[in-house]
Amino acid sequence: MTINCIAVDDEPLALGLVCKFIEQTPFLNLVGRFPSALEALKAIHTQKIDLLFLDIQMPDLNGIELARVLGKGPETPRVIFTTAYNQFALEGYKVDALDYLLKPFNYEEFLRAAQKAYNYAELLNKTATAPSAIAEPEHADDEYLFLKVEYQLVRIALDDILYIEGLKDYVKVHLKGVDKAVLSLTSLKALEEKLPSKRFMRVHRSFIVALDKITSMTKNSLQIGKMMIAVGDQYKEAFGQFVGKWI
């Protein structure tokens, strides 16, 4: 599998280095090099491009702004930022960048980021032929979902999930046998739509729980291990029906 990519940087030396790294990477195909985001945008609209190696600090339109213009979606080129400024890391995460290379970087660091792009492209190919693997995990042979954690996709087995906690722009996925929760930039609503309703229930504006992990419950609260979770008013009717099956 070959990934079509372009390099965008207003510094000629930096642009030349990225292009050199691309050309010596077997699974990358360099289809263009551009000194500005505006020129790159024209190419993106006229060519099939899978990946951008994108500088951030550029005149007229910077890299973060270009990534926002492109938006998100399976057909949208993915972005690996190349920048000398680490203060943009959070913004890069919010626009769903695959990775964030801090200048000066060597070929090993570049290749590690490129490999993430290759892994992502492979995942897209697999889900295109078997979309239920993520969108409808209850019908999949291997029940799991993928979460964006930092700059990579992490596979989470549904059976390992205890409960999911919503924190504004992020969610914390609490797993059995793991002390530290998995933090992902997504919404509780997005996860609620992906999880099978027979196994998971939204019980609060900030919590989704795995029904088979509940250790005790009333109509107003439930407990999973040492964690006590209150049932929100708008979820009490549905949860009450669940409790009623066991009383």
N, C-alpha and C positions, 0 to 999 in steps of 0.2 A: 504494500500500500504506500502510495506517495502523497505527501501533503504539499499542496501549492501554497507558497507563502510570499509575502513581500516584506521589505525592511523600510522603515520610515525613521529618518533622523536628520536634523538640520546641521549636524556636525559631520563633515566629510570623512574624517578619520574613523569616527565611531560607526558611521554607515558602512564604510569599507570593511571594517572588522566583522560586523554582523553578517554582511554578505559573504565574506570569506568563510565564516563558520557554517553558514547555511549550505554553501557549495560543497563543503567537505563532509556533510552529513547525508548518508545514503538515502534516507527516507524523506528528505526535504527537497523541494523543487522551487528554486528562486525564479519567480515570474516578473519581479519588478523591484526597483529601488527608488525611493523618493525622498527629496529634501524637505517636504512639507506634508502636513496632514491633509491639506486641501487637494494636492495632487494625488495623494493616495486614495482619497475618497472617490475621485473620478475613476480610478482604475478598479476599485472595488465594485463599482456599478456596471463595469463593462467586461470584467473577467471573472472566472471562477477562482476565488481565493478562499482558502481554508484557514489561514493563520497570518496574523500580523505580528512582527517584531517591531514594537512601537515605542519611540521616545516620548517623554511627557512634556518637557519644557521646550515648546516650539512657538514661533510667532503665528499670529492670525488664529490658528486653531490648535490647541494643545492635545496631547495624546488622550487625556481623560475625557475631554470634550468630544473627540472623535469616537471614542468607545461608547459614550452616551448616545451619540447620533446613530450609531450602528444598532444599538439596542441589544436585545437578547432573543435567542431562538435557535432551533437546530440548523437553520440555513445561514445563520450569521457567522462571519469569520470570527474565530477566537483570537484573543489578544495575549501576548506576552510582553509586558512592559520592560523597557531597557532605559534606565535613568540613573543619574548621579545623586538623586534626592530621595532619601528614605521616608520623608514625611508624607509621601503620596501613597504609601502602602495600603492604608485603610481605604482610600478612594479607589485604588485599583481592585481591592477585594469587592467593593460595592458594585463595580461594573462587571463583575464576574470574570475577571482576568484569570488565565490559567496559571500564570506565574509572574514574578517580579524580580528581574535581574538588576542588581545594583552595580553600576559602573565603578571601577573597572572589573570586569568578570573574565574568567578564562574559558577555554573551550569545554572543560569538564562541567562547569556550572551551566554553560549554554546547552550542552547535550542533555543534562539532567532536565532542564526546562523543556527542551524539544521532545524528550521522551514522554513527558506528561501530555503534550499535544498528540503524540502518536497513540498513547493509551486512550485518550478521550475519543479520537477518531475511530478506534477499534470498538469502543463502547457504543458509539452512535450506529455503527454498522450492525452490531449485534441486536440492539434494541429496535432497529428498523425492520429486522426480520422477525423479531419476537417482542413486540411492543408491550405485551402484558407483563414482561419481566419487571418493569418499573411501574407502569401506569396501573396495572391491576395485579398486584402481587399475590392475591388470594388464589389466582388461577395458575401461578407459576410452579414449576417443579421445585426450584430452589427459591424459598421465600425471603426476599431481601429488598432493600431500597438503597439508592445511592444518595449521599449527602455531600454537599460542597463544604469541605473543611479546610480552611486556609486556602491553598491554591491547588487542591486536588480533590478528586471524587473518592469518597470512602464508602465501602460496601458495609452495610449494617444488616445483620440477620434480624428479621422481625421477632424471632423467638427470644432474642437477647434483650429486647426493649422492655423496661419496667414502666416508665412513664416519660412524657415529653413536656418540658416546661417552656412557655413562651416568654421571651424577654425583648419586647419592642421589635427590633429588626432581626433578632436572632432567636434560635431555639436551643435549648439544652436537652440532649437525649441521654437519659439515665439508663445505663445498661447493667444487667446482672453480672456480678463478679468483677466489676470495674469501679474503682473509687472515683475517678475523674470523669465527669460527663463530657459528651461530645458536643462541641459548640459549632453551629452551622448558621450561615447567613441565609435564612429563609423564614417563612411565616408559619405559624401554627395552622392556619387555614390551608395552606398549600400541602402540608403534611397530612392533615385530616382527609383531604381528597384522595391522597395516594394510599392511605392505610385501609386495610379491609375492615369494614364496619362490624363484622362478626367477632373480631378479635380486639378492636380498639374503640374507645369511646371518648368523646370530648365531654368532660364533666365540669369544666370551668373555663372562663375566657382565657386562662393561662395554663390549662393542663389538659393533656390527652393521656389516658391510662390504658395499659394492657389489661384486659379483663381477666385473663387467666393468672395474672400476677397479684391480684387483690387478695390480701390476707384476712381482712375483716371489713365490714361495711354496715352503715345505717342508711337511711334515706337522705341524710344530709351530709354524710362524709364517708370516706373510705381510707383504708390504710394499706400501703404497700411497703412491706418491711418495716422500717422505722419512720417512714414518711407518712404523715397524715395530710390528706387533701380534702378540702371542703368542696361540696358540690354547689355550683352556682345556681341561682334561682332559675335562669332560663334553661338549665339542663336537668332540673330535678324530676320533671315528668318522665323523660326518657330513662333516666337512671333509676327512677322508682319502678318502672316496668321491668328493668333488668333485675333489681333486687327482689321484686315480687315473684320471679321464677324460682327463687331459692328459699322462699319463706313458706 
